[in-house]
């Protein structure tokens, strides 16, 4: 990246990072590795750290100790509302689908969940999110009510436009998600009451939202030294 006349190294790093956030090269949840950016720009880590501070002040980046700097969610309020709505419609769709799920469907869902579990060993949030959507699609696609299914599809589409992966913000939630998937499969296999299945699916969705909201609240607590 060519420097602009009179531009400091920190300003150049700031402009370089901000441009990539704007064109979504660095999407929501993208982890900004200071050393890697410094090498890309052929500067020390110091001006990159200063650029991160400026971007954090603008609300484009968050920083947490032991986590590092990340690009923020595009619209956190819209994400919250979408997750709340999706919890309701997807939970209901899953309960309606349950009687129509074959043994092969459940085996496929369990295979995907196992892939998610293996993904935890070398965690890749984007890949984990793709597998997560595939898992839930197996469970709600047989929903016999086309209107409910359309609402679920709309919710997932809206969710995908808001973020790349919630799990990049709350990686610890991924482990619990895999466990809850197995619990949901067991309920379906045991032909549990539809309401029990619906509530389990709903709790699973809202637990991810709660984890994100808890993380956001913690991040808002004033820090003595917000610098990376």
N, CA, C and O of each residue as an XYZ file, in Angstrom:
912
protein
N       0.849     -1.193      0.000
C       0.000      0.000      0.000
C       0.884      1.242      0.000
O       1.677      1.442      0.920
N       0.752      2.074     -1.023
C       1.592      3.256     -1.133
C       1.169      4.320     -0.125
O      -0.020      4.605      0.018
N       2.150      4.912      0.580
C       1.816      5.953      1.550
C       1.370      7.237      0.864
O       1.801      7.537     -0.250
N       0.518      7.982      1.523
C       0.084      9.292      1.047
C       1.024     10.330      1.636
O       1.483     10.183      2.769
N       1.314     11.383      0.869
C       2.236     12.417      1.342
C       1.806     12.956      2.702
O       0.652     13.337      2.897
N       2.755     12.982      3.641
C       2.482     13.525      4.970
C       1.750     12.566      5.887
O       1.426     12.922      7.020
N       1.482     11.349      5.417
C       0.733     10.377      6.200
C       1.682      9.573      7.090
O       2.696      9.059      6.618
N       1.356      9.469      8.359
C       2.189      8.694      9.277
C       1.961      7.203      9.047
O       1.020      6.807      8.360
N       2.821      6.396      9.623
C       2.670      4.948      9.494
C       1.378      4.475     10.158
O       0.714      3.565      9.662
N       1.030      5.095     11.277
C      -0.206      4.734     11.968
C      -1.423      5.087     11.115
O      -2.386      4.322     11.054
N      -1.378      6.233     10.466
C      -2.486      6.655      9.602
C      -2.611      5.727      8.397
O      -3.715      5.410      7.955
N      -1.465      5.298      7.875
C      -1.479      4.376      6.736
C      -2.071      3.031      7.147
O      -2.864      2.445      6.411
N      -1.685      2.548      8.319
C      -2.230      1.292      8.817
C      -3.727      1.417      9.066
O      -4.498      0.508      8.758
N      -4.123      2.549      9.626
C      -5.543      2.822      9.890
C      -6.329      2.800      8.586
O      -7.383      2.167      8.511
N      -5.837      3.477      7.568
C      -6.537      3.546      6.278
C      -6.596      2.162      5.624
O      -7.617      1.792      5.044
N      -5.511      1.407      5.718
C      -5.441      0.090      5.100
C      -6.451     -0.864      5.740
O      -7.163     -1.583      5.040
N      -6.508     -0.865      7.060
C      -7.448     -1.742      7.763
C      -8.888     -1.304      7.508
O      -9.756     -2.134      7.239
N      -9.136     -0.002      7.594
C     -10.503      0.509      7.428
C     -11.035      0.220      6.030
O     -12.215     -0.093      5.870
N     -10.179      0.321      5.019
C     -10.601      0.022      3.651
C     -11.038     -1.434      3.526
O     -11.998     -1.743      2.820
N     -10.337     -2.315      4.206
C     -10.664     -3.733      4.118
C     -11.894     -4.096      4.938
O     -12.579     -5.072      4.635
N     -12.168     -3.329      5.954
C     -13.428     -3.511      6.681
C     -14.583     -3.035      5.803
O     -15.638     -3.667      5.750
N     -14.370     -1.913      5.117
C     -15.416     -1.332      4.268
C     -15.794     -2.248      3.110
O     -16.972     -2.371      2.774
N     -14.792     -2.897      2.492
C     -15.121     -3.766      1.350
C     -15.367     -5.210      1.776
O     -15.509     -6.101      0.938
N     -15.416     -5.432      3.113
C     -15.750     -6.725      3.719
C     -14.696     -7.803      3.470
O     -14.969     -8.993      3.625
N     -13.480     -7.377      3.079
C     -12.369     -8.325      3.065
C     -12.154     -8.829      4.485
O     -11.898    -10.009      4.721
N     -12.270     -7.884      5.428
C     -12.258     -8.207      6.848
C     -13.696     -8.124      7.335
O     -14.167     -7.050      7.709
N     -14.392     -9.249      7.330
C     -15.802     -9.263      7.698
C     -16.016     -9.241      9.199
O     -15.056     -9.281      9.967
N     -17.277     -9.179      9.622
C     -17.607     -9.186     11.050
C     -16.994    -10.391     11.760
O     -17.140    -11.528     11.312
N     -16.316    -10.132     12.856
C     -15.686    -11.198     13.607
C     -14.274    -11.511     13.168
O     -13.590    -12.304     13.816
N     -13.819    -10.904     12.074
C     -12.469    -11.168     11.577
C     -11.438    -10.739     12.619
O     -11.499     -9.626     13.142
N     -10.503    -11.622     12.911
C      -9.484    -11.326     13.918
C      -8.314    -10.593     13.280
O      -7.722    -11.073     12.313
N      -7.989     -9.447     13.818
C      -6.913     -8.608     13.296
C      -5.618     -8.940     14.036
O      -5.436     -8.566     15.194
N      -4.732     -9.643     13.353
C      -3.457    -10.054     13.942
C      -2.431     -8.952     13.668
O      -2.047     -8.716     12.523
N      -2.001     -8.291     14.726
C      -1.147     -7.117     14.575
C       0.148     -7.411     13.838
O       0.542     -6.663     12.943
N       0.813     -8.503     14.213
C       2.082     -8.839     13.579
C       1.930     -9.100     12.094
O       2.781     -8.710     11.296
N       0.845     -9.762     11.728
C       0.595    -10.074     10.322
C       0.348     -8.804      9.519
O       0.860     -8.657      8.409
N      -0.435     -7.889     10.078
C      -0.704     -6.619      9.397
C       0.578     -5.801      9.285
O       0.832     -5.174      8.256
N       1.386     -5.808     10.347
C       2.649     -5.065     10.335
C       3.558     -5.567      9.217
O       4.191     -4.771      8.523
N       3.624     -6.882      9.043
C       4.458     -7.449      7.974
C       3.912     -7.076      6.606
O       4.672     -6.785      5.682
N       2.588     -7.086      6.481
C       1.960     -6.725      5.203
C       2.298     -5.296      4.798
O       2.516     -5.008      3.621
N       2.341     -4.402      5.789
C       2.600     -2.986      5.523
C       4.073     -2.612      5.672
O       4.466     -1.470      5.437
N       4.873     -3.595      6.066
C       6.310     -3.363      6.263
C       6.561     -2.252      7.291
O       7.352     -1.335      7.065
N       5.867     -2.366      8.415
C       6.055     -1.428      9.524
C       6.177     -2.239     10.812
O       5.997     -3.457     10.804
N       6.483     -1.560     11.913
C       6.514     -2.248     13.199
C       5.087     -2.416     13.720
O       4.138     -1.898     13.132
N       4.947     -3.138     14.819
C       3.628     -3.361     15.410
C       3.080     -2.092     16.041
O       1.865     -1.949     16.180
N       3.958     -1.164     16.427
C       3.526      0.047     17.153
C       2.490      0.859     16.372
O       1.433      1.153     16.929
N       2.734      1.239     15.111
C       1.714      2.019     14.387
C       0.428      1.224     14.133
O      -0.654      1.806     14.055
N       0.542     -0.092     14.006
C      -0.654     -0.917     13.818
C      -1.493     -0.893     15.094
O      -2.721     -0.816     15.043
N      -0.813     -0.959     16.233
C      -1.520     -0.898     17.510
C      -2.247      0.444     17.650
O      -3.373      0.499     18.144
N      -1.604      1.505     17.219
C      -2.240      2.828     17.279
C      -3.449      2.888     16.351
O      -4.473      3.476     16.698
N      -3.330      2.279     15.173
C      -4.447      2.245     14.227
C      -5.629      1.485     14.820
O      -6.781      1.885     14.651
N      -5.340      0.392     15.512
C      -6.395     -0.391     16.150
C      -7.114      0.449     17.194
O      -8.336      0.373     17.318
N      -6.357      1.259     17.954
C      -6.966      2.136     18.953
C      -7.952      3.108     18.289
O      -9.054      3.326     18.792
N      -7.538      3.690     17.153
C      -8.398      4.636     16.446
C      -9.668      3.956     15.942
O     -10.761      4.513     16.048
N      -9.521      2.763     15.398
C     -10.670      2.023     14.876
C     -11.597      1.575     16.001
O     -12.813      1.508     15.823
N     -11.017      1.271     17.157
C     -11.827      0.906     18.313
C     -12.648      2.108     18.778
O     -13.815      1.970     19.144
N     -12.026      3.286     18.761
C     -12.723      4.509     19.172
C     -13.885      4.818     18.237
O     -14.873      5.421     18.655
N     -13.774      4.409     16.975
C     -14.831      4.643     15.989
C     -15.910      3.554     16.041
O     -16.930      3.650     15.358
N     -15.679      2.532     16.846
C     -16.669      1.468     16.957
C     -16.587      0.424     15.859
O     -17.506     -0.379     15.701
N     -15.501      0.422     15.099
C     -15.347     -0.544     14.017
C     -14.641     -1.817     14.468
O     -14.757     -2.870     13.840
N     -13.908     -1.694     15.568
C     -13.113     -2.806     16.068
C     -13.312     -2.921     17.571
O     -13.484     -1.916     18.261
N     -13.288     -4.145     18.074
C     -13.307     -4.361     19.519
C     -11.981     -4.999     19.915
O     -11.341     -5.681     19.116
N     -11.585     -4.767     21.150
C     -10.372     -5.414     21.648
C     -10.621     -5.957     23.038
O     -11.168     -5.272     23.902
N     -10.210     -7.201     23.242
C     -10.322     -7.832     24.554
C      -9.027     -8.554     24.861
O      -8.413     -9.159     23.982
N      -8.623     -8.484     26.104
C      -7.431     -9.215     26.521
C      -7.656    -10.708     26.314
O      -8.754    -11.224     26.519
N      -6.601    -11.381     25.907
C      -6.620    -12.824     25.659
C      -7.445    -13.210     24.435
O      -7.550    -14.392     24.108
N      -8.021    -12.238     23.767
C      -8.772    -12.499     22.537
C      -8.146    -11.723     21.386
O      -7.921    -12.266     20.304
N      -7.867    -10.439     21.634
C      -7.274     -9.596     20.607
C      -8.283     -8.679     19.953
O      -9.372     -8.453     20.481
N      -7.912     -8.157     18.804
C      -8.760     -7.214     18.082
C      -9.588     -7.947     17.035
O      -9.095     -8.838     16.342
N     -10.870     -7.551     16.932
C     -11.773     -8.154     15.959
C     -12.661     -7.080     15.346
O     -12.959     -6.067     15.978
N     -13.078     -7.318     14.108
C     -14.042     -6.442     13.460
C     -15.403     -6.672     14.117
O     -15.797     -7.815     14.349
N     -16.116     -5.595     14.413
C     -17.384     -5.711     15.122
C     -18.490     -6.247     14.220
O     -18.343     -6.310     13.000
N     -19.590     -6.629     14.844
C     -20.786     -7.029     14.123
C     -21.288     -5.831     13.311
O     -21.136     -4.685     13.735
N     -21.887     -6.098     12.144
C     -22.365     -5.013     11.298
C     -23.464     -4.213     11.993
O     -23.387     -2.986     12.063
N     -24.456     -4.881     12.491
C     -25.571     -4.215     13.162
C     -26.009     -5.107     14.313
O     -26.767     -6.057     14.120
N     -25.532     -4.799     15.499
C     -25.758     -5.683     16.641
C     -27.230     -5.752     17.041
O     -27.710     -6.807     17.455
N     -27.947     -4.638     16.920
C     -29.365     -4.648     17.271
C     -30.151     -5.528     16.305
O     -31.021     -6.293     16.721
N     -29.842     -5.416     15.014
C     -30.515     -6.242     14.017
C     -30.196     -7.723     14.243
O     -31.057     -8.584     14.065
N     -28.957     -8.007     14.635
C     -28.561     -9.384     14.929
C     -29.372     -9.935     16.108
O     -29.864    -11.062     16.063
N     -29.500     -9.139     17.142
C     -30.244     -9.558     18.321
C     -31.700     -9.853     17.963
O     -32.244    -10.882     18.365
N     -32.327     -8.956     17.209
C     -33.726     -9.148     16.836
C     -33.896    -10.373     15.925
O     -34.863    -11.124     16.055
N     -32.953    -10.562     15.013
C     -33.028    -11.707     14.102
C     -32.894    -13.021     14.857
O     -33.625    -13.974     14.588
N     -31.960    -13.072     15.804
C     -31.769    -14.292     16.584
C     -32.990    -14.606     17.445
O     -33.368    -15.768     17.594
N     -33.601    -13.572     18.009
C     -34.804    -13.781     18.816
C     -35.935    -14.353     17.963
O     -36.631    -15.281     18.374
N     -36.106    -13.790     16.781
C     -37.161    -14.248     15.871
C     -36.880    -15.656     15.366
O     -37.775    -16.500     15.313
N     -35.617    -15.899     14.995
C     -35.244    -17.204     14.470
C     -35.412    -18.296     15.527
O     -35.770    -19.428     15.203
N     -35.154    -17.956     16.779
C     -35.348    -18.933     17.858
C     -36.796    -19.430     17.874
O     -37.048    -20.620     18.063
N     -37.736    -18.515     17.674
C     -39.150    -18.878     17.689
C     -39.544    -19.708     16.472
O     -40.113    -20.791     16.610
N     -39.238    -19.194     15.268
C     -39.722    -19.869     14.056
C     -38.943    -21.147     13.767
O     -39.523    -22.130     13.305
N     -37.635    -21.149     14.033
C     -36.856    -22.354     13.770
C     -37.183    -23.447     14.791
O     -37.220    -24.631     14.456
N     -37.416    -23.038     16.029
C     -37.804    -24.013     17.037
C     -39.103    -24.703     16.651
O     -39.223    -25.923     16.762
N     -40.072    -23.919     16.199
C     -41.362    -24.478     15.790
C     -41.203    -25.354     14.552
O     -41.786    -26.435     14.468
N     -40.407    -24.878     13.589
C     -40.184    -25.648     12.362
C     -39.521    -26.989     12.671
O     -39.860    -28.004     12.064
N     -38.589    -26.995     13.602
C     -37.905    -28.238     13.969
C     -38.874    -29.222     14.613
O     -38.814    -30.424     14.355
N     -39.760    -28.707     15.445
C     -40.742    -29.594     16.084
C     -41.713    -30.174     15.061
O     -42.131    -31.326     15.181
N     -42.072    -29.380     14.058
C     -42.960    -29.882     13.004
C     -42.243    -30.877     12.101
O     -42.861    -31.803     11.574
N     -40.944    -30.687     11.923
C     -40.153    -31.568     11.063
C     -39.884    -32.919     11.705
O     -39.776    -33.931     11.012
N     -39.775    -32.937     13.035
C     -39.313    -34.129     13.757
C     -39.967    -35.437     13.313
O     -39.259    -36.418     13.083
N     -41.297    -35.483     13.187
C     -41.922    -36.767     12.800
C     -41.572    -37.201     11.375
O     -41.752    -38.364     11.013
N     -41.072    -36.263     10.571
C     -40.777    -36.552      9.164
C     -39.302    -36.859      8.916
O     -38.907    -37.149      7.787
N     -38.496    -36.795      9.961
C     -37.061    -37.054      9.817
C     -36.803    -38.559      9.808
O     -37.233    -39.276     10.711
N     -36.107    -39.025      8.791
C     -35.805    -40.452      8.665
C     -34.538    -40.790      9.454
O     -33.826    -39.907      9.930
N     -34.286    -42.063      9.574
C     -33.051    -42.514     10.228
C     -31.839    -41.973      9.479
O     -30.837    -41.599     10.088
N     -31.938    -41.934      8.154
C     -30.840    -41.410      7.341
C     -30.624    -39.916      7.615
O     -29.486    -39.450      7.668
N     -31.712    -39.177      7.787
C     -31.594    -37.746      8.096
C     -30.840    -37.539      9.412
O     -29.945    -36.700      9.508
N     -31.221    -38.317     10.411
C     -30.600    -38.174     11.724
C     -29.130    -38.599     11.684
O     -28.292    -38.005     12.363
N     -28.823    -39.614     10.900
C     -27.425    -40.034     10.748
C     -26.615    -38.934     10.068
O     -25.472    -38.665     10.439
N     -27.226    -38.307      9.071
C     -26.539    -37.208      8.379
C     -26.283    -36.055      9.340
O     -25.189    -35.490      9.359
N     -27.300    -35.701     10.145
C     -27.141    -34.612     11.104
C     -26.047    -34.936     12.118
O     -25.257    -34.071     12.495
N     -26.014    -36.196     12.552
C     -24.997    -36.596     13.533
C     -23.597    -36.579     12.907
O     -22.623    -36.250     13.584
N     -23.496    -36.924     11.645
C     -22.209    -36.868     10.944
C     -21.706    -35.431     10.851
O     -20.525    -35.159     11.070
N     -22.617    -34.520     10.525
C     -22.245    -33.102     10.450
C     -21.810    -32.599     11.821
O     -20.841    -31.849     11.939
N     -22.531    -33.017     12.851
C     -22.179    -32.578     14.196
C     -20.808    -33.109     14.613
O     -20.070    -32.437     15.334
N     -20.475    -34.307     14.161
C     -19.157    -34.864     14.444
C     -18.077    -34.053     13.732
O     -16.993    -33.845     14.276
N     -18.372    -33.600     12.526
C     -17.435    -32.732     11.813
C     -17.235    -31.420     12.574
O     -16.133    -30.872     12.607
N     -18.307    -30.929     13.179
C     -18.219    -29.713     13.985
C     -17.337    -29.951     15.205
O     -16.536    -29.097     15.587
N     -17.500    -31.132     15.811
C     -16.695    -31.465     16.990
C     -15.217    -31.515     16.624
O     -14.375    -31.007     17.366
N     -14.895    -32.125     15.486
C     -13.507    -32.205     15.033
C     -12.955    -30.826     14.698
O     -11.765    -30.560     14.867
N     -13.837    -29.956     14.220
C     -13.448    -28.584     13.869
C     -12.993    -27.798     15.097
O     -12.250    -26.823     14.983
N     -13.448    -28.235     16.271
C     -13.090    -27.540     17.511
C     -11.605    -27.695     17.833
O     -11.026    -26.856     18.524
N     -10.990    -28.770     17.330
C      -9.586    -29.030     17.640
C      -8.678    -27.955     17.057
O      -7.704    -27.543     17.688
N      -8.997    -27.510     15.869
C      -8.277    -26.388     15.239
C      -9.362    -25.419     14.762
O      -9.714    -25.379     13.583
N      -9.867    -24.657     15.698
C     -11.112    -23.920     15.486
C     -11.050    -22.943     14.324
O     -10.191    -22.063     14.264
N     -11.992    -23.126     13.400
C     -12.171    -22.225     12.263
C     -13.612    -21.735     12.311
O     -14.516    -22.443     11.867
N     -13.845    -20.535     12.843
C     -15.219    -20.046     13.022
C     -16.071    -20.093     11.761
O     -17.240    -20.478     11.812
N     -15.487    -19.700     10.623
C     -16.278    -19.662      9.387
C     -16.730    -21.071      8.994
O     -17.894    -21.275      8.649
N     -15.822    -22.032      9.044
C     -16.162    -23.414      8.702
C     -17.168    -23.978      9.692
O     -18.103    -24.679      9.304
N     -16.978    -23.675     10.967
C     -17.894    -24.153     11.999
C     -19.304    -23.628     11.731
O     -20.283    -24.357     11.892
N     -19.404    -22.369     11.325
C     -20.700    -21.759     11.042
C     -21.370    -22.417      9.843
O     -22.582    -22.632      9.848
N     -20.591    -22.738      8.821
C     -21.152    -23.438      7.656
C     -21.727    -24.794      8.062
O     -22.824    -25.162      7.643
N     -20.982    -25.527      8.876
C     -21.447    -26.831      9.333
C     -22.674    -26.693     10.238
O     -23.585    -27.520     10.198
N     -22.681    -25.644     11.045
C     -23.819    -25.399     11.938
C     -25.107    -25.183     11.138
O     -26.165    -25.706     11.488
N     -25.000    -24.411     10.068
C     -26.181    -24.178      9.233
C     -26.619    -25.474      8.540
O     -27.812    -25.745      8.406
N     -25.647    -26.258      8.109
C     -25.976    -27.533      7.462
C     -26.694    -28.457      8.437
O     -27.665    -29.119      8.070
N     -26.215    -28.502      9.688
C     -26.849    -29.349     10.700
C     -28.309    -28.954     10.893
O     -29.198    -29.804     10.851
N     -28.552    -27.668     11.105
C     -29.922    -27.227     11.377
C     -30.818    -27.373     10.152
O     -32.020    -27.605     10.284
N     -30.238    -27.236      8.962
C     -31.035    -27.396      7.744
C     -31.613    -28.809      7.647
O     -32.751    -28.998      7.218
N     -30.812    -29.795      8.052
C     -31.298    -31.175      8.039
C     -32.544    -31.314      8.909
O     -33.472    -32.051      8.576
N     -32.548    -30.593     10.025
C     -33.642    -30.737     10.989
C     -34.880    -29.917     10.655
O     -35.988    -30.313     11.015
N     -34.720    -28.783      9.972
C     -35.929    -27.980      9.731
C     -36.462    -28.052      8.301
O     -37.610    -27.674      8.067
N     -35.664    -28.526      7.335
C     -36.123    -28.535      5.943
C     -37.358    -29.403      5.705
O     -38.166    -29.056      4.843
N     -37.547    -30.519      6.424
C     -38.758    -31.320      6.196
C     -40.023    -30.697      6.778
O     -41.086    -31.316      6.728
N     -39.936    -29.499      7.322
C     -41.111    -28.844      7.913
C     -42.258    -28.824      6.904
O     -42.087    -28.300      5.804
N     -43.421    -29.379      7.247
C     -44.530    -29.473      6.298
C     -45.293    -28.166      6.095
O     -46.137    -28.071      5.205
N     -44.997    -27.160      6.920
C     -45.676    -25.867      6.779
C     -44.782    -24.924      5.969
O     -43.783    -24.430      6.492
N     -45.121    -24.665      4.703
C     -44.250    -23.855      3.845
C     -44.108    -22.413      4.324
O     -43.085    -21.779      4.065
N     -45.104    -21.894      5.008
C     -45.035    -20.517      5.487
C     -44.025    -20.393      6.632
O     -43.242    -19.445      6.687
N     -44.059    -21.367      7.540
C     -43.090    -21.375      8.633
C     -41.675    -21.560      8.074
O     -40.736    -20.883      8.495
N     -41.539    -22.487      7.120
C     -40.226    -22.751      6.529
C     -39.679    -21.513      5.824
O     -38.480    -21.240      5.883
N     -40.549    -20.774      5.165
C     -40.121    -19.539      4.502
C     -39.590    -18.529      5.515
O     -38.607    -17.839      5.245
N     -40.229    -18.437      6.673
C     -39.763    -17.521      7.718
C     -38.386    -17.937      8.238
O     -37.545    -17.089      8.537
N     -38.167    -19.246      8.343
C     -36.851    -19.739      8.789
C     -35.786    -19.373      7.752
O     -34.710    -18.891      8.106
N     -36.086    -19.600      6.486
C     -35.130    -19.264      5.427
C     -34.805    -17.768      5.432
O     -33.653    -17.372      5.257
N     -35.818    -16.962      5.631
C     -35.602    -15.509      5.679
C     -34.703    -15.141      6.856
O     -33.819    -14.293      6.740
N     -34.949    -15.798      7.997
C     -34.137    -15.507      9.170
C     -32.678    -15.862      8.970
O     -31.794    -15.088      9.338
N     -32.415    -17.026      8.390
C     -31.037    -17.433      8.137
C     -30.367    -16.518      7.116
O     -29.190    -16.185      7.253
N     -31.108    -16.120      6.106
C     -30.550    -15.213      5.099
C     -30.172    -13.884      5.732
O     -29.105    -13.336      5.455
N     -31.049    -13.370      6.581
C     -30.771    -12.107      7.262
C     -29.573    -12.255      8.191
O     -28.735    -11.358      8.293
N     -29.507    -13.385      8.859
C     -28.402    -13.644      9.785
C     -27.072    -13.680      9.031
O     -26.081    -13.113      9.493
N     -27.047    -14.337      7.887
C     -25.812    -14.437      7.114
C     -25.347    -13.093      6.580
O     -24.153    -12.882      6.367
N     -26.290    -12.184      6.363
C     -25.911    -10.854      5.866
C     -25.390     -9.962      6.986
O     -24.769     -8.932      6.726
N     -25.641    -10.358      8.232
C     -25.233     -9.534      9.374
C     -23.866     -9.915      9.916
O     -23.164     -9.081     10.489
N     -23.494    -11.153      9.740
C     -22.226    -11.577     10.321
C     -21.667    -12.777      9.565
O     -22.397    -13.515      8.903
N     -20.343    -12.952      9.684
C     -19.717    -14.127      9.114
C     -19.849    -15.283     10.088
O     -20.221    -16.389      9.697
N     -19.546    -15.031     11.359
C     -19.663    -16.081     12.352
C     -19.747    -15.506     13.752
O     -18.838    -14.809     14.203
N     -20.832    -15.797     14.430
C     -20.947    -15.396     15.834
C     -19.883    -16.102     16.663
O     -19.391    -15.555     17.650
N     -19.530    -17.322     16.256
C     -18.599    -18.120     17.038
C     -17.193    -17.525     17.067
O     -16.387    -17.897     17.920
N     -16.887    -16.609     16.153
C     -15.589    -15.945     16.218
C     -15.554    -14.964     17.386
O     -14.480    -14.628     17.885
N     -16.730    -14.503     17.822
C     -16.820    -13.598     18.968
C     -16.873    -14.384     20.272
O     -16.317    -13.954     21.283
N     -17.534    -15.522     20.251
C     -17.680    -16.338     21.474
C     -17.298    -17.782     21.162
O     -18.166    -18.654     21.131
N     -16.001    -18.049     20.930
C     -15.569    -19.396     20.544
C     -15.920    -20.459     21.566
O     -16.142    -21.613     21.200
N     -15.977    -20.093     22.850
C     -16.324    -21.069     23.879
C     -17.726    -21.620     23.706
O     -18.013    -22.738     24.132
N     -18.592    -20.849     23.088
C     -19.974    -21.271     22.863
C     -20.037    -22.455     21.890
O     -20.985    -23.238     21.937
N     -19.055    -22.591     21.026
C     -19.053    -23.656     20.026
C     -19.080    -25.039     20.676
O     -19.773    -25.935     20.193
N     -18.339    -25.220     21.757
C     -18.299    -26.518     22.438
C     -19.686    -26.885     22.975
O     -20.133    -28.023     22.828
N     -20.360    -25.917     23.596
C     -21.694    -26.178     24.131
C     -22.687    -26.442     23.010
O     -23.601    -27.253     23.159
N     -22.505    -25.759     21.891
C     -23.416    -25.927     20.761
C     -23.411    -27.366     20.258
O     -24.465    -27.934     19.974
N     -22.224    -27.950     20.150
C     -22.112    -29.336     19.690
C     -22.831    -30.279     20.653
O     -23.524    -31.197     20.214
N     -22.676    -30.066     21.947
C     -23.342    -30.900     22.949
C     -24.865    -30.770     22.839
O     -25.588    -31.762     22.933
N     -25.343    -29.540     22.641
C     -26.790    -29.311     22.544
C     -27.364    -29.931     21.278
O     -28.517    -30.365     21.268
N     -26.572    -29.977     20.212
C     -27.021    -30.635     18.984
C     -27.318    -32.107     19.257
O     -28.346    -32.630     18.826
N     -26.419    -32.767     19.971
C     -26.607    -34.181     20.281
C     -27.844    -34.385     21.146
O     -28.602    -35.332     20.936
N     -28.047    -33.509     22.107
C     -29.220    -33.601     22.970
C     -30.506    -33.445     22.162
O     -31.497    -34.126     22.427
N     -30.487    -32.562     21.193
C     -31.650    -32.340     20.337
C     -31.933    -33.576     19.487
O     -33.087    -33.965     19.309
N     -30.882    -34.182     18.968
C     -31.049    -35.393     18.168
C     -31.646    -36.527     19.001
O     -32.497    -37.275     18.520
N     -31.204    -36.649     20.230
C     -31.725    -37.696     21.120
C     -33.217    -37.486     21.364
O     -33.988    -38.445     21.352
N     -33.622    -36.250     21.584
C     -35.044    -35.958     21.797
C     -35.874    -36.388     20.588
O     -36.944    -36.978     20.732
N     -35.367    -36.087     19.405
C     -36.093    -36.433     18.183
C     -36.162    -37.946     18.019
O     -37.206    -38.494     17.665
N     -35.034    -38.621     18.280
C     -34.998    -40.087     18.162
C     -35.943    -40.758     19.150
O     -36.510    -41.810     18.854
N     -36.110    -40.159     20.312
C     -36.974    -40.733     21.342
C     -38.439    -40.337     21.160
O     -39.287    -40.675     21.986
N     -38.729    -39.617     20.070
C     -40.092    -39.174     19.772
C     -40.666    -38.378     20.948
O     -41.798    -38.597     21.380
N     -39.852    -37.453     21.446
C     -40.278    -36.602     22.557
C     -41.465    -35.743     22.133
O     -41.743    -35.586     20.944
N     -42.149    -35.198     23.115
C     -43.289    -34.318     22.837
C     -42.823    -33.161     21.941
O     -41.750    -32.606     22.176
N     -43.605    -32.789     20.920
C     -43.212    -31.711     20.011
C     -42.852    -30.416     20.732
O     -41.920    -29.719     20.328
N     -43.580    -30.092     21.791
C     -43.283    -28.870     22.529
C     -41.909    -28.952     23.187
O     -41.195    -27.951     23.251
N     -41.532    -30.134     23.676
C     -40.215    -30.306     24.299
C     -39.109    -30.103     23.271
O     -38.081    -29.492     23.562
N     -39.331    -30.619     22.072
C     -38.351    -30.440     20.992
C     -38.262    -28.974     20.602
O     -37.172    -28.432     20.419
N     -39.418    -28.340     20.476
C     -39.442    -26.915     20.105
C     -38.687    -26.070     21.124
O     -37.883    -25.215     20.751
N     -38.940    -26.301     22.397
C     -38.303    -25.506     23.440
C     -36.794    -25.760     23.503
O     -36.018    -24.843     23.770
N     -36.382    -27.011     23.255
C     -34.954    -27.335     23.249
C     -34.250    -26.616     22.103
O     -33.159    -26.072     22.277
N     -34.885    -26.617     20.926
C     -34.308    -25.929     19.767
C     -34.266    -24.420     20.002
O     -33.320    -23.743     19.599
N     -35.300    -23.908     20.656
C     -35.355    -22.477     20.940
C     -34.270    -22.073     21.946
O     -33.587    -21.066     21.764
N     -34.125    -22.868     23.000
C     -33.089    -22.574     24.007
C     -31.697    -22.627     23.391
O     -30.822    -21.834     23.736
N     -31.506    -23.563     22.483
C     -30.215    -23.693     21.806
C     -29.874    -22.409     21.050
O     -28.739    -21.936     21.097
N     -30.848    -21.858     20.365
C     -30.625    -20.627     19.600
C     -30.391    -19.433     20.525
O     -29.471    -18.646     20.302
N     -31.211    -19.298     21.548
C     -31.088    -18.130     22.434
C     -29.817    -18.205     23.283
O     -29.302    -17.174     23.714
N     -29.307    -19.419     23.525
C     -28.063    -19.544     24.300
C     -26.899    -18.904     23.558
O     -26.020    -18.306     24.180
N     -26.885    -19.023     22.240
C     -25.829    -18.380     21.443
C     -25.974    -16.865     21.513
O     -24.985    -16.145     21.654
N     -27.199    -16.391     21.415
C     -27.435    -14.950     21.534
C     -27.016    -14.451     22.912
O     -26.353    -13.419     23.020
N     -27.395    -15.171     23.962
C     -27.047    -14.763     25.320
C     -25.531    -14.707     25.509
O     -25.017    -13.800     26.163
N     -24.820    -15.679     24.934
C     -23.362    -15.701     25.047
C     -22.762    -14.466     24.387
O     -21.819    -13.867     24.902
N     -23.323    -14.094     23.238
C     -22.814    -12.911     22.547
C     -23.120    -11.640     23.334
O     -22.262    -10.766     23.461
N     -24.334    -11.536     23.860
C     -24.711    -10.347     24.619
C     -23.883    -10.232     25.904
O     -23.495     -9.132     26.297
N     -23.616    -11.366     26.555
C     -22.782    -11.349     27.757
C     -21.374    -10.888     27.427
O     -20.768    -10.121     28.176
N     -20.866    -11.356     26.315
C     -19.521    -10.962     25.877
C     -19.471     -9.478     25.579
O     -18.499     -8.805     25.918
N     -20.542     -8.953     24.929
C     -20.581     -7.533     24.597
C     -20.626     -6.686     25.863
O     -19.950     -5.661     25.950
N     -21.428     -7.112     26.854
C     -21.526     -6.379     28.114
C     -20.178     -6.329     28.818
O     -19.780     -5.293     29.351
N     -19.475     -7.474     28.813
C     -18.152     -7.531     29.439
C     -17.188     -6.604     28.735
O     -16.375     -5.932     29.371
N     -17.285     -6.573     27.401
C     -16.373     -5.735     26.621
C     -16.584     -4.252     26.881
O     -15.677     -3.442     26.685
N     -17.797     -3.899     27.329
C     -18.091     -2.485     27.553
C     -17.591     -2.004     28.906
O     -17.623     -0.803     29.175
N     -17.120     -2.926     29.783
C     -16.593     -2.512     31.071
C     -15.292     -1.742     30.839
O     -14.415     -2.255     30.143
N     -15.125     -0.532     31.392
C     -13.929      0.270     31.144
C     -12.671     -0.494     31.518
O     -12.629     -1.193     32.530
N     -11.634     -0.349     30.676
C     -10.371     -0.996     30.916
C      -9.309      0.058     31.175
O      -9.375      1.157     30.624
N      -8.321     -0.272     32.016
C      -7.247      0.667     32.291
C      -6.367      0.850     31.066
O      -5.890      1.949     30.786
N      -6.158     -0.248     30.336
C      -5.300     -0.164     29.153
C      -5.947     -0.942     28.024
O      -5.791     -2.160     27.950
N      -6.677     -0.258     27.134
C      -7.388     -0.964     26.070
C      -6.488     -1.358     24.912
O      -6.940     -1.993     23.959
N      -5.218     -0.986     24.989
C      -4.362     -1.238     23.843
C      -3.989     -2.701     23.752
O      -3.851     -3.366     24.779
N      -3.819     -3.229     22.518
C      -3.389     -4.611     22.344
C      -2.013     -4.816     22.945
O      -1.477     -5.923     22.896
